[in-house]
Amino acid sequence: MTSNNLDVEKNEAEVSKNVPELRFKGFIDAWEQRKFGQLYKKNNEKNKGQFTSNKTISIASMKFKPEGNGASVDSLDGYKVLRLGDIAYEGHKNKQFSFGRFLLNDIGDGIMSPRFTTLRPITPMDINFWKQYIIYEPIMKHLLVKSTKLGTMMNELVQEDLFKLSLVTPSDKEQQQIGTLFKQLDDTITLHQRKLDKLKRLKQGYLRQLFPQNDEKVPRVRFANFDYKWEQHKLRDILSEAINDGPHTTPALVKEGIPFISVDAIVDNKIVFDRKRGYISNETNEIYSKKYRPQINDVYLVKSGSTVGKTAIVETTEQFNIWSPLAAMRTGEVSDPYFLYFLLQTCNVQNQVRDKASNGTQPNLGMKELEKFHIITPSRTEQQKIGNIFKQLDITITLHRSKLDKLKSLKQSLLQKMFI
């Protein structure tokens, strides 16, 4: 998303720290420095019978919980009222939020647990702007580091300290312009996220319909002219060679060479080479390749660790190698590789993974055990048809995921350029 009304004010930004890099046309004044206490005040409003449990707000997600949060009816009078535009401090720190975070109520009036600190705007403020600004970590962490203290379970906000601290804000009109832009962008992101979620659910539905479930001998939905029963096999029977894996020793990584991947490189059933462990030398790769050398259409299943059962298929001719937590399967001319790839994602196989993986510190699945997995398969022609329809569906899912990632990246770039 771009706008012809946006200007890049690099020269001004160099002159004044209170001018963002990217602005709408017509705005040239520096942002105003204001004390937090000039913007927000303490909010101690109690419920006192105004709202019932169906108006309970989950602070972490900023959504209503119609079922409530388990609090007794008698205790609801002591809950805090969170009005539209109020902010709540959530003190759990994580990698994204070093000292906790503020969340703005943009869903409507409700109630929340009294253990959270809430603040109310002194005068009406643009909700769309402050929803983004109040949670923006590069700005707010500098305030929260000076106004929070360690509590029993999470950080606690010291309101008196916070009210003395300053941040810079644009005029009301500029807030409205910025807020509208991010509201449109968020709505677009939400729309693409819903489309992606719908496609993922569609895929799960197809996996249940186009593959036999439980003790079924044929799937519930089939392509025309296929009426033979599927045949039961062991997994090894539909492979051209025994299941293999990478080296069990920790590799010596180098600055450049052959990409070396492990389970963390498999995301959403794809190999993401940006998440490689590092590189191994050509010499090391030649040694490892005596055991296993990846080929296009090889299928992987994570056989150990917390992500046991994840799958991927090799769709590149580029050189790389794998570590031992990945089990590599090759179909050759025996069966269709994409059929195998999606077969491994079905409930029947995933249930066997969970049942057979040892329950030690980390789940682990032996390759000999994996080779004995019970599966049922159709003719290779029917396999190819099933593999192709899922392959096309995966391509569509990947395209939507890519669009969503680009929109999220665009938002982060705009936040950096439009906020100070």
Summary of the structure (lengths in Angstrom):
residues: 420
radius of gyration: 27.7
end to end distance: 20.6
largest distance: 76.8
contacts: 1226
relative contact order: 0.12
helix: 38%
strand: 21%
